[in-house]
Amino acid sequence: MRGKVKVREGVVVGDKMDKTVVVAVQRLVKHPRYMKYRKRRAHYKAHDEENRCRVGDRVVIVETRPLSKEKRWRVRTILGKAST
């Protein structure tokens, strides 16, 4: 049995590449001294086989085997399309 797969939810911020999108995932981190929550953002390159994602789409990505030098995630579902 394999381990649990990592799942993240984020917004597509780049779609210029073929079959690849850049997804920004935001999380809240508590400051160790002041106990306030701060926003932290990470960018992941995710595989999008049918080139369906556009900038502004809300997506769910899952971790997968390495697909290229920087691409280790793939798009599972599109939660919401960008408003135009």
N, C-alpha and C positions, 0 to 999 in steps of 0.2 A: 504494500500500500504506500502511495506517495503522500508527502506532507500536504498541509493545507495550502491552497493557492492564494496569493495576495491579490486583493481586489481594491481598486481605487476609483473614485468618482471625480471627474474634473471637466474643464471646459477646453475645447479645441482652440488653440491660439495660432496654429500654423498648418496649412494644407498644401504647400507649394510642391512637395515631393510626390513622386508616384508611389501609391500604395502605402504612404506613411503620413501620419499626422503628429503634431506636437500638442501634447495635452498638459495644461497647467493644473496641478492638484494643490488645493489650499488646505492647510490644517492649522489648528490653534495650539500654541505651546505656552505653557505657564512660565512666567519669568521666575527664576528661583528666589530672587530677593524681594521683588515688589509684588509678587503673586498676581500680577495682571496677565491677561491672555493676549498674546501677540500672534498676528497672522504670519505664517510661513508658507512659501510657495515653492514647489518643485516642478520641473518640466520633464516629461517623459516622452520619448518617441515611441509611437504605437503603430502596429501594423493594421492597415485598413485595406483589406483585399479588394473590395469593390469600389474604392474611392467614393464612398457615400458621405463621409463627414465633411462639413464645411466649418469655417471659422465661426465661433460662437455656439456651436452645438454642445450640449451637455451629454457626456458619454461615460460609460463604465469600461474600465480597462482591467485586464487580468495579466498576471505575470506568466511568461512562457519561456521556452528555451531561447538562447541567443539566435536572433534572426539576421543580425548584421553587427557591425562594430558597436553601435550604440543602441540598437533596438532590441529590447527584451520584454516588451509588452504588446498586447494586441487588443483591439477594440472588441468588446463583447456585445454591447448594445448601445443604441443611441436613445437617450432618455428624452431629449427635447431638441427640436431643430431651432436654429437661430432665427430671430425675427428680422425680416427685411423690410 
